[in-house]
Amino acid sequence: MDETILLAHGSGSKLSHDLIEKSLLPPLDNPLLAKLDDSAVFDVSGRLAFTTDSYVVSPIFFLGGDIGRLAVCGTINDLAMSGATPLYLSLSLIIEEGLSLNELKKVIGSIKAAAEEAEVKIITGDTKVVNRGNADKLFINTSGIGIVPQGIDISGANAQVGDKIILSGTIGDHGIAVMSQREGLKFSVPIQSDCAPLNELVSQMLEASSQIHCLRDPTRGGLATTLNEFAKQSGVGIRIEEEKIPVHDGVRAACELLGFDPLYVANEGKLVAVVDSQDTDRILASMKRNPHGVDASIIGEVTEERRGRVIIKTRLGASRIVDMLSGELLPRIC
């Protein structure tokens, strides 16, 4: 019979220690974590990037990933978008009483695999158990720290007129994968999450050129929200072309069926880069050599016109404003 999490697993009792020592520590073991001190102490030098995020995705397992992989990749990518080389993560689990221990072990296995893929270590963490009905199986918080190389200055406020906009691949995969799993929808063309760590891709881009002005992974709110953030933060106009934005056939069909616009659907393994026009081809070539950038394309440019606005040229040749959503298209996607 499958064991489940009890409230006593979060009480600091022997059950708590057994959960940590038997289920959580072995997959994630490393010298800093193994000390089990209240904080991890380590040596570091240089400019640091620090980020934190929480994950409440429903369901916790979906085609292409789960909440564990999502938590690691999401925090890794937030660090990478500042040009940082990720080093260490923290991992905090809020577990609902009744969660299957096998499900928890599966999530921890995904966390281990994602951390190894990104070449980072989880060095500190925490576990809490809440009453049945006070959470939805499992919530995760991760924080991350990384080193930013000298000479790198990447910010949403750095876009300059004439810059080109590069998208690393297809949009909408994650949001549609989670939503279809949640609602029990099946499509003839399989749709799975693009959840992936992008730190290696960013590293290769920076090796090709330091003239990367803005980077962001278009998660909640999708590509449209990210571009609007760049336009407002930098005080510039942005113009993109619909026909140059890659979308998988299955995602496009699902969006048409459900009345969604792929521009607003969440991604978890894609990035948007605003780069100097003279280095665009070099950066694009470096991206295409990475598995997470093979479908990268130039989708638009930064302009003087309509500052603070994003304009899209449609497939029909017309132009329209791409604004931010006033609400949330798909809740609990990450």
Buried (B, 14 or more C-beta within 10 A) or exposed (E): EEEBBBBBBBEEEEBBEEBBEEBBBEBBEBEBBEEEEEEBEEEEEEEEBEBBBBBBBBEBBBBBBBBBBBBBBBBBBBBBBBBBBBBBBBBBBBBBBBBEBEBBBBBBBBBBBBBEBBEBBBBBBEBEBBEEEEBBBBBBBBBBBBBBEEEBEBBBEBBBBEBBBBBBBBBBBBBBBBBBBBEEEEBEEEBBBBBBBBBBBBBBBBEBBBBBBBBBBBBBBBBBBBBBBBBBBBEBBBBBBBEEBBBBEBBBBBBEEBEBBBBBBBBBBBBBBBBBBEBBBBBBEBBEEBEBBEBBBBBBBBBEEBBEBBBBBEEEEEEEEBEEBEEEBBEBBB
